[in-house]
Amino acid sequence: MSDNGGFDISSLLEQAQAVQQQLQEAQEAQAATIVTGSAGGGKVTVEATGGGEFRRVTIAPEVVDASDVELLEELVLAAIRDVTGQIADLQTGAMSGLQLPDMGGIGRLLGGGGAPT
């Protein structure tokens, strides 16, 4: 609230900019993080960034069997699912770490309830 009892839009804008900066920093840190998914006891691994960029697939020679390509396909798919799950966890963790400001009377401004201050 402003000194005159009205809504202080400049304070709200400052808070929004601070949240935007935190979000950008969290996204940059996440994108720089490398996660590895695996399947088949580590025989197939997939490496990706927290931003979802796949960087490497590694397949142990002993799982390459021309007569059982389907098994290899399943292992690669399982490793991709593993790494994408880790990316999702990383993203959730980054979002939960944001310090969101108290928006004061913004709920009432947008038609929500809330006790007057």
C-alpha positions as CSV (number, residue, x, y, z in Angstrom):
1,M,0.0,0.0,0.0
2,S,1.1,3.5,-0.6
3,D,1.3,6.3,2.0
4,N,-2.1,7.6,1.0
5,G,-3.8,4.2,1.5
6,G,-4.0,3.4,-2.2
7,F,-2.3,0.5,-4.0
8,D,1.4,1.0,-4.6
9,I,2.0,-0.1,-8.2
10,S,5.7,0.8,-8.3
11,S,6.3,-1.6,-5.4
12,L,4.4,-4.3,-7.2
13,L,6.5,-3.7,-10.3
14,E,9.7,-3.9,-8.3
15,Q,8.6,-7.2,-6.7
16,A,7.7,-8.6,-10.2
17,Q,11.1,-7.6,-11.5
18,A,12.8,-9.3,-8.6
19,V,10.8,-12.5,-9.2
20,Q,11.6,-12.4,-12.9
21,Q,15.3,-12.1,-12.1
22,Q,15.2,-15.0,-9.7
23,L,13.4,-17.1,-12.3
24,Q,16.0,-16.2,-15.0
25,E,18.8,-17.2,-12.6
26,A,17.1,-20.4,-11.7
27,Q,16.6,-21.3,-15.4
28,E,20.3,-20.5,-16.2
29,A,21.5,-22.7,-13.3
30,Q,19.1,-25.5,-14.4
31,A,20.3,-25.3,-18.0
32,A,23.9,-25.7,-16.9
33,T,23.2,-28.7,-14.8
34,I,23.9,-32.1,-16.4
35,V,21.7,-35.1,-15.5
36,T,22.1,-38.7,-16.6
37,G,19.4,-41.3,-17.0
38,S,20.2,-45.0,-17.2
39,A,18.6,-48.4,-17.9
40,G,19.7,-52.0,-17.8
41,G,21.8,-51.5,-14.8
42,G,23.7,-48.7,-16.4
43,K,24.3,-50.5,-19.7
44,V,22.4,-47.6,-21.5
45,T,22.8,-44.0,-20.4
46,V,21.4,-40.8,-21.7
47,E,23.0,-37.5,-20.7
48,A,21.1,-34.2,-20.9
49,T,21.1,-30.7,-19.6
50,G,18.5,-29.5,-17.1
51,G,17.1,-27.4,-20.0
52,G,16.3,-30.6,-21.9
53,E,19.1,-30.6,-24.4
54,F,20.2,-34.2,-25.0
55,R,24.0,-34.4,-25.1
56,R,25.0,-38.1,-25.3
57,V,23.8,-41.6,-25.5
58,T,26.1,-44.4,-24.3
59,I,25.4,-48.1,-25.0
60,A,27.5,-50.9,-23.7
61,P,28.6,-53.3,-26.4
62,E,27.2,-56.3,-24.6
63,V,23.6,-55.1,-25.0
64,V,23.9,-54.7,-28.8
65,D,22.5,-57.9,-30.2
66,A,21.3,-57.8,-33.8
67,S,18.8,-60.6,-33.1
68,D,17.2,-58.6,-30.2
69,V,17.0,-54.9,-31.4
70,E,13.7,-54.6,-29.5
71,L,15.5,-55.0,-26.1
72,L,18.0,-52.2,-27.1
73,E,15.1,-49.9,-28.1
74,E,13.4,-50.5,-24.8
75,L,16.6,-49.8,-22.9
76,V,17.2,-46.5,-24.8
77,L,13.6,-45.5,-24.2
78,A,13.8,-46.3,-20.5
79,A,17.0,-44.2,-20.1
80,I,15.3,-41.3,-21.9
81,R,12.3,-41.5,-19.6
82,D,14.7,-41.7,-16.6
83,V,16.6,-38.6,-17.6
84,T,13.5,-36.6,-18.5
85,G,12.1,-37.5,-15.1
86,Q,15.2,-36.1,-13.5
87,I,14.9,-32.9,-15.6
88,A,11.3,-32.5,-14.4
89,D,12.5,-32.9,-10.8
90,L,15.2,-30.3,-11.3
91,Q,12.7,-27.9,-12.8
92,T,10.3,-28.4,-9.8
93,G,13.1,-27.9,-7.4
94,A,14.2,-24.7,-9.1
95,M,10.7,-23.3,-9.0
96,S,10.2,-24.2,-5.3
97,G,13.4,-22.2,-4.5
98,L,12.0,-18.9,-5.7
99,Q,11.4,-16.3,-3.1
100,L,8.0,-14.9,-4.0
101,P,7.1,-11.6,-2.3
102,D,4.0,-10.9,-0.3
103,M,1.7,-9.2,-2.8
104,G,-0.3,-7.4,-0.1
105,G,-3.6,-6.2,-1.5
106,I,-3.1,-7.6,-5.0
107,G,-5.6,-10.4,-4.2
108,R,-8.3,-7.9,-3.5
109,L,-7.4,-5.8,-6.5
110,L,-7.9,-8.9,-8.8
111,G,-11.2,-9.7,-7.2
112,G,-10.0,-12.2,-4.6
113,G,-10.7,-12.1,-0.9
114,G,-8.3,-11.3,1.8
115,A,-8.4,-9.2,4.9
116,P,-7.9,-5.5,4.4
117,T,-4.7,-4.0,5.8
